[in-house]
Amino acid sequence: MYDFSVFLAGIRPQNWLSLYNSIKDSTSKTFELIFVGPYELPDTLKNFSNVKFIQDYGCPTRCYQLGLLNCTAPYVIWSADDGVFLNNGT
């Protein structure tokens, strides 16, 4: 089980690895990262066991709902794929 889940509507796949790395650098807790959107998961993220991808062509609001439904951790955080988490934030 993960300590927390991060979910988002993914529309900028070129930013996804940066977001993943910023989360990893911000905490020592375990996390899962759930992308929901119309684009393919980049190859750079396909081998991470804590990354989930749900392909959906609906509006961003629906993508957020699908992401939340697939969270498995007791705490959840939504994000945007053009954001970053601060180093050592927790």
Secondary structure in CASP SS format (residue, H / E / C, confidence):
PFRMAT SS
TARGET T0000
AUTHOR 0000-0000-0000
METHOD secondary structure of the structure
MODEL  1
M C 1.00
Y C 1.00
D C 1.00
F E 1.00
S E 1.00
V E 1.00
F E 1.00
L E 1.00
A E 1.00
G C 1.00
I C 1.00
R C 1.00
P H 1.00
Q H 1.00
N H 1.00
W H 1.00
L H 1.00
S H 1.00
L H 1.00
Y H 1.00
N H 1.00
S H 1.00
I H 1.00
K H 1.00
D H 1.00
S H 1.00
T C 1.00
S C 1.00
K C 1.00
T C 1.00
F E 1.00
E E 1.00
L E 1.00
I E 1.00
F E 1.00
V E 1.00
G E 1.00
P C 1.00
Y C 1.00
E C 1.00
L C 1.00
P C 1.00
D H 1.00
T H 1.00
L H 1.00
K C 1.00
N C 1.00
F C 1.00
S C 1.00
N C 1.00
V E 1.00
K E 1.00
F E 1.00
I E 1.00
Q E 1.00
D C 1.00
Y C 1.00
G C 1.00
C C 1.00
P H 1.00
T H 1.00
R H 1.00
C H 1.00
Y H 1.00
Q H 1.00
L H 1.00
G H 1.00
L H 1.00
L H 1.00
N C 1.00
C C 1.00
T C 1.00
A C 1.00
P C 1.00
Y E 1.00
V E 1.00
I E 1.00
W E 1.00
S C 1.00
A C 1.00
D C 1.00
D C 1.00
G C 1.00
V C 1.00
F C 1.00
L C 1.00
N C 1.00
N C 1.00
G C 1.00
T C 1.00
END
